[in-house]
């Protein structure tokens, strides 16, 4: 439990974050990162704010793709384009790969110097330290903070590949899958399971040879999956993130996707699904925290011994475990 968390004046922080105070936004996200016991109060405050003011509703955009494909550079370019269009922007760079890195990996990841002094841009990196449930637990809460601070667009950039990336992408309203020539991306993406999750595909480094070939390969891979009538047809765009070429088209496509989500009812459905996952993650984490405490012998250890000895079976033991823990309220 962090000292900075304990000392916080939560209502004051929430109020200031709402008016766009960057330091308060940063403090609140630190509470999330530290899994502070004050989070309960923070989230209640944010919910009240939403109910009273109708605030929120940021367009959450996830960026995913293999390392080196140009995620950081693209995020920077996208922030620039959204700022040109007058939007307040949040950037959340998350490292889902390790609970131990403490954000170290992210230290040099954020090449956002272009926007560091812009008061309408919030940039934050976050690791999953302190969270048993990892970032599936923390990222949505950080998004709530940025949303409450009036961000109209929130870009979520992930570091690392694989399943965790897919998880983070499921928190976004729109997911951009980035590819680049010369990286064997098609195969990599297919392996990591990220081909199915794109609402938009961007072939970055279009200044290099091979961009059109990546596009052809991608088109044929995507062509294999059937899409129902009226469904969104993910566009494939090309960019040179370093110069900003093509980035305005990406933002146009993102805005079209958002409009499609709203008119089709998918936005409401995605948000409800996300809230469900969040509740589930909190509940499961709370349960696991109790029976997984490595410092104390828990009921789980007793039950395990009885299963090994044949005095109980795993199903009966699981029933007993659930009964024990659900009779008590969740801890703070
Ligand atoms: P990330 O690991 O996916 O975040 O990728 P980065 O944004 O760090 O970019 C990796 C490297 O590719 C850096 O050296 C960038 O300068 C370079 N890069 C990014 N975008 C482009 C582009 O459009 N064209 C070229 N030629 N290089 C790029």
Boltz pocket constraint, residues with backbone or C-beta under 6 A from the ligand:
constraints:
  - pocket:
      binder: B
      contacts: [[A, 65], [A, 66], [A, 67], [A, 68], [A, 69], [A, 70], [A, 71], [A, 72], [A, 73], [A, 74], [A, 109], [A, 204], [A, 205], [A, 206], [A, 207], [A, 208], [A, 239], [A, 240], [A, 241], [A, 242], [A, 243]]
      max_distance: 6.0
